[in-house]
């Protein structure tokens, strides 16, 4: 029994496991609809881990291996989250027969009633971050007026009814790999290459290409990650933490937030089971 490991030691073990898996797998999907991981699934997670640990060359190499493999392609917005999407690297089937994704049932109204709402509404700040010409603003957002108030709901997954299954839950998709490669290139001062990848995502959303180098390309990539990956796997939260902007952004919503609030408390069951684990600061 031991206490907690250093964060980078945990990442080191993750990378070791993935690198071992990389040597054992190939690109073949052994089941239909890409629901069992293949080699590119492993490389997609490796690309993300290398990005998080600031290993820019490796993040660039793994994301490029996926993008340039020819196995995947950027889809029109209305097809990204369908079962047959060619943007999918790995997806999960629904557990319940005749149901689509849990995300659709949680995020969207499941009743046709005029007053029905989803369980979690988007913030107006996120909604207003999309330009009016950004097709994601309409394709991926449901706006509904109830009681004189406008509510916004993420509708990347649209199938809420029992019946034909048309959507699986996306774990990894190609757009993220373009954004990983863009950030890695920007960190390596390959700004034009970074901008080219950002433009691929922007153009899919119906936006014009950015032709001049922005003053802060990393900020541009951060914004594009927010717009493209919202409501998926907590990307925004992890991005804000890893780039050191979590407190700056969250203070606008919660002025009294402190650094210790960026960690959850460790459950009492864990503390009782292992006396070498100490509670996080602020939860003692």
C-alpha positions as CSV (number, residue, x, y, z in Angstrom):
1,X,0.0,0.0,0.0
2,X,1.3,3.5,-0.9
3,X,0.3,7.1,-1.1
4,X,-0.6,9.0,-4.3
5,X,1.7,9.0,-7.3
6,X,3.0,12.1,-8.9
7,X,0.8,13.2,-11.8
8,X,3.6,12.8,-14.4
9,X,4.3,9.3,-13.0
10,X,0.7,8.4,-13.8
11,X,1.0,9.8,-17.3
12,X,4.2,7.8,-17.7
13,X,2.4,4.6,-17.0
14,X,-0.5,5.6,-19.3
15,X,2.0,6.2,-22.1
16,X,3.9,3.0,-21.4
17,X,0.6,0.9,-21.6
18,X,-0.5,2.6,-24.8
19,X,2.9,2.3,-26.5
20,X,2.9,-1.4,-25.7
21,X,-0.6,-1.7,-27.1
22,X,0.5,0.2,-30.2
23,X,3.0,-2.6,-31.0
24,X,0.3,-5.3,-30.6
25,X,-2.5,-3.9,-32.8
26,X,-3.2,-3.1,-36.4
27,X,-5.6,-0.9,-38.3
28,X,-8.3,-3.6,-38.9
29,X,-11.7,-3.1,-37.1
30,X,-12.7,-6.5,-36.0
31,X,-16.4,-5.6,-35.7
32,X,-18.7,-3.5,-37.8
33,X,-19.2,0.2,-37.1
34,X,-15.8,0.8,-35.4
35,X,-17.0,-0.2,-32.0
36,X,-13.9,-2.2,-31.1
37,X,-10.6,-0.3,-30.8
38,X,-7.9,-0.6,-33.5
39,X,-4.4,0.7,-33.8
40,X,-5.6,4.2,-34.7
41,X,-7.7,4.3,-31.5
42,X,-4.6,3.7,-29.5
43,X,-2.7,6.4,-31.4
44,X,-5.6,8.8,-31.0
45,X,-5.4,8.5,-27.2
46,X,-1.6,8.7,-27.4
47,X,-1.8,11.9,-29.4
48,X,-4.0,13.4,-26.7
49,X,-1.8,12.3,-23.9
50,X,1.3,13.6,-25.6
51,X,-0.5,16.9,-26.1
52,X,-1.4,17.0,-22.4
53,X,2.3,16.3,-21.4
54,X,3.6,18.8,-23.8
55,X,5.5,16.4,-26.0
56,X,4.8,18.3,-29.1
57,X,6.8,16.3,-31.6
58,X,5.1,13.0,-30.5
59,X,1.6,14.6,-30.5
60,X,2.3,15.8,-34.0
61,X,3.5,12.4,-35.2
62,X,0.6,10.5,-33.8
63,X,-2.1,12.9,-35.0
64,X,-0.5,13.0,-38.4
65,X,-0.4,9.2,-38.6
66,X,-4.2,9.2,-38.1
67,X,-5.0,12.1,-40.4
68,X,-2.8,10.8,-43.2
69,X,-3.8,7.1,-42.9
70,X,-6.7,7.5,-45.4
71,X,-9.0,5.6,-43.0
72,X,-11.0,8.7,-41.9
73,X,-12.4,11.8,-43.5
74,X,-14.0,15.0,-42.3
75,X,-17.8,14.7,-42.7
76,X,-20.6,17.2,-43.2
77,X,-21.9,18.4,-39.8
78,X,-25.1,16.5,-40.1
79,X,-23.3,13.2,-40.5
80,X,-20.5,13.5,-37.8
81,X,-22.4,11.8,-35.0
82,X,-24.2,9.1,-37.0
83,X,-23.2,5.4,-36.9
84,X,-21.8,5.4,-40.4
85,X,-19.6,8.6,-40.0
86,X,-16.2,8.3,-41.6
87,X,-14.9,10.7,-39.1
88,X,-15.3,8.1,-36.3
89,X,-12.1,6.6,-34.9
90,X,-13.9,4.7,-32.1
91,X,-17.5,4.7,-30.9
92,X,-19.6,2.9,-28.4
93,X,-22.9,1.1,-29.0
94,X,-25.9,1.8,-26.8
95,X,-26.4,-0.8,-24.1
96,X,-30.2,-0.7,-24.2
97,X,-31.8,-2.2,-27.3
98,X,-33.6,0.3,-29.5
99,X,-32.1,3.3,-27.6
100,X,-29.7,5.7,-29.1
101,X,-27.2,7.6,-26.9
102,X,-27.8,8.5,-23.2
103,X,-26.3,12.0,-24.1
104,X,-29.2,12.7,-26.4
105,X,-31.8,11.8,-23.7
106,X,-30.0,13.8,-21.1
107,X,-29.2,16.9,-23.1
108,X,-32.3,17.3,-25.2
109,X,-36.1,17.4,-24.3
110,X,-37.4,13.8,-24.6
111,X,-41.0,14.9,-24.8
112,X,-42.8,16.8,-27.6
113,X,-44.5,18.9,-25.0
114,X,-44.0,22.7,-25.6
115,X,-42.8,23.0,-22.1
116,X,-40.4,20.1,-22.1
117,X,-36.7,20.9,-21.4
118,X,-33.5,18.9,-21.4
119,X,-31.6,18.2,-18.1
120,X,-28.7,20.6,-18.8
121,X,-28.9,23.8,-20.7
122,X,-26.0,25.5,-22.5
123,X,-24.8,28.9,-21.2
124,X,-25.5,32.0,-23.3
125,X,-21.8,32.7,-23.2
126,X,-21.0,29.5,-25.0
127,X,-23.9,30.0,-27.5
128,X,-22.7,33.6,-28.2
129,X,-19.2,32.4,-28.8
130,X,-20.3,31.0,-32.2
131,X,-20.5,33.6,-35.0
132,X,-23.8,33.9,-36.7
133,X,-22.4,32.4,-39.8
134,X,-21.1,29.3,-38.0
135,X,-23.2,26.3,-39.0
136,X,-22.5,24.6,-35.7
137,X,-24.6,27.3,-34.0
138,X,-27.7,25.8,-35.7
139,X,-26.7,22.2,-36.4
140,X,-25.4,21.5,-32.9
141,X,-27.7,23.7,-30.8
142,X,-31.4,23.5,-30.1
143,X,-33.0,26.7,-29.0
144,X,-36.4,26.5,-27.2
145,X,-38.6,29.2,-25.6
146,X,-40.5,28.1,-22.5
147,X,-42.3,30.6,-20.2
148,X,-40.8,33.5,-22.1
149,X,-37.2,32.3,-21.5
150,X,-34.9,31.0,-24.2
151,X,-33.0,27.8,-23.4
152,X,-30.2,26.3,-25.5
153,X,-29.4,22.6,-25.6
154,X,-26.5,20.7,-27.2
155,X,-27.8,18.5,-30.0
156,X,-24.8,16.9,-31.5
157,X,-26.7,13.7,-30.7
158,X,-30.3,14.2,-32.0
159,X,-32.0,10.8,-31.7
160,X,-34.0,10.7,-28.4
161,X,-36.8,8.3,-29.3
162,X,-37.0,4.6,-28.9
163,X,-36.8,2.8,-32.2
164,X,-34.2,2.8,-35.0
165,X,-30.7,3.2,-33.7
166,X,-28.9,5.8,-35.8
167,X,-26.2,7.2,-33.5
168,X,-23.4,5.7,-31.4
169,X,-21.4,7.5,-28.8
170,X,-18.2,9.0,-30.3
171,X,-15.1,8.4,-28.2
172,X,-12.5,9.6,-30.7
173,X,-13.1,11.4,-34.0
174,X,-10.9,12.9,-36.6
175,X,-11.6,16.6,-35.9
176,X,-9.9,16.4,-32.5
177,X,-6.8,15.0,-34.2
178,X,-6.6,18.0,-36.6
179,X,-6.8,20.3,-33.5
180,X,-4.2,18.3,-31.7
181,X,-1.9,18.6,-34.7
182,X,-2.6,22.3,-35.0
183,X,-1.7,23.0,-31.4
184,X,1.5,20.8,-31.6
185,X,2.5,22.6,-34.8
186,X,1.9,26.0,-33.2
187,X,4.0,25.0,-30.2
188,X,6.8,24.0,-32.6
189,X,6.5,27.4,-34.4
190,X,5.0,25.8,-37.6
191,X,2.2,28.4,-37.6
192,X,1.1,28.1,-41.2
193,X,0.7,24.3,-40.8
194,X,-1.3,24.9,-37.6
195,X,-3.5,27.5,-39.4
196,X,-4.1,25.1,-42.3
197,X,-5.5,22.5,-39.9
198,X,-7.7,25.0,-38.0
199,X,-9.1,26.1,-41.4
200,X,-10.2,22.6,-42.2
201,X,-12.4,22.6,-39.1
202,X,-13.6,26.1,-39.8
203,X,-14.5,25.5,-43.4
204,X,-16.5,22.4,-42.4
205,X,-18.5,24.8,-40.2
206,X,-19.2,27.1,-43.2
207,X,-16.7,29.7,-42.0
208,X,-14.2,31.5,-44.3
209,X,-10.5,30.6,-44.2
210,X,-8.2,32.7,-42.1
211,X,-5.5,33.7,-44.5
212,X,-3.3,36.0,-42.3
213,X,-1.4,34.7,-39.3
214,X,-3.3,35.7,-36.1
215,X,-1.4,37.5,-33.4
216,X,-2.0,34.6,-31.0
217,X,-2.5,31.4,-32.8
218,X,-2.7,29.3,-29.6
219,X,-5.6,31.4,-28.5
220,X,-7.3,30.8,-31.8
221,X,-6.8,27.0,-31.4
222,X,-8.2,27.2,-27.8
223,X,-11.3,28.9,-29.1
224,X,-11.7,26.5,-32.0
225,X,-11.4,23.5,-29.6
226,X,-14.2,25.0,-27.4
227,X,-16.5,25.5,-30.4
228,X,-15.8,22.1,-32.0
229,X,-15.6,19.9,-29.0
230,X,-18.2,21.4,-26.6
231,X,-20.3,18.8,-24.7
232,X,-17.8,16.1,-25.5
233,X,-15.8,14.3,-22.8
234,X,-15.1,17.4,-20.8
235,X,-12.6,18.7,-23.3
236,X,-13.1,22.4,-22.3
237,X,-12.4,21.7,-18.6
238,X,-9.2,19.7,-19.3
239,X,-8.1,22.3,-21.8
240,X,-8.5,25.2,-19.3
241,X,-6.6,23.3,-16.6
242,X,-3.7,22.2,-18.8
243,X,-3.1,25.6,-20.3
244,X,-3.4,27.3,-17.0
245,X,-6.5,29.4,-17.7
246,X,-9.1,27.7,-15.6
247,X,-9.2,30.2,-12.8
248,X,-9.2,33.2,-15.1
249,X,-12.2,31.9,-17.0
250,X,-14.1,30.5,-14.1
251,X,-13.7,33.6,-12.0
252,X,-16.0,35.4,-14.5
253,X,-18.8,33.0,-13.3
254,X,-17.6,32.4,-9.7
255,X,-15.5,35.3,-8.4
256,X,-14.5,33.5,-5.2
257,X,-13.1,30.4,-6.9
258,X,-9.6,29.3,-5.7
259,X,-6.9,27.0,-7.0
260,X,-7.9,24.3,-4.5
261,X,-11.4,24.2,-6.2
262,X,-9.8,22.8,-9.3
263,X,-9.6,19.4,-7.6
264,X,-12.5,17.2,-6.3
265,X,-12.4,15.8,-2.8
266,X,-11.1,12.3,-2.4
267,X,-14.0,10.0,-1.4
268,X,-14.0,8.9,2.2
269,X,-14.1,5.3,1.1
270,X,-10.7,5.7,-0.5
271,X,-9.3,7.5,2.6
272,X,-10.5,4.7,4.9
273,X,-9.1,2.0,2.6
274,X,-5.6,3.6,2.3
275,X,-4.3,5.6,5.3
276,X,-1.4,6.8,3.1
277,X,-3.7,8.8,0.9
278,X,-4.2,12.4,2.2
279,X,-7.3,14.5,1.5
280,X,-6.9,17.3,-1.0
281,X,-6.4,20.8,0.4
282,X,-9.6,22.5,1.3
283,X,-11.6,19.4,2.0
284,X,-10.0,18.3,5.3
